[in-house]
Amino acid sequence: MFGHNAREAKTIFNAGLLKTFGKLSQPDIARIDGRPERLIAELVEQYGWNEDFAKQKTEAFELKLSVGETSATTELPVRVGS
């Protein structure tokens, strides 16, 4: 997931996680370690979401980061339907 500036990207990713998913703790974020599949698992565990919904939230979060929105909020888009 991280490119040339891996350390900076990871810092932005982690900061975004804290702002977006407030139930995640520092140890949770350390376990996620920038891995989307681990984020999905943590969201299922911490928020009680089903895996599909957690995947949608993860994809929306990654999209916000990829377009440079470092001020991610909990207002992430949700896909309706399949």
C-alpha positions, 0 to 999 in steps of 0.5 A: 500500500505504501510507496516511496515515502513509506514512513510518511504514508504510514504516519498519515494512514495511522493518523487517519485511522485515529480520526476516522475510527475512534474505537481503535486504540494505538495497539489496534493500529500497531496490529493493523500496520497499514494492512487493509485486510487487518483493518477490516478484521479490526473493524469487525471486532471493534465495531461489530460490523459485518465483513462486507460493511467493514470492507466498504468502510476500509475502501472508502478510507483508502480512497480518501487517503489516496486523494490526499484527504488527511483530515479523514472524518467518520463521514465515509461514503457507503455503497448501497447494494452490490 
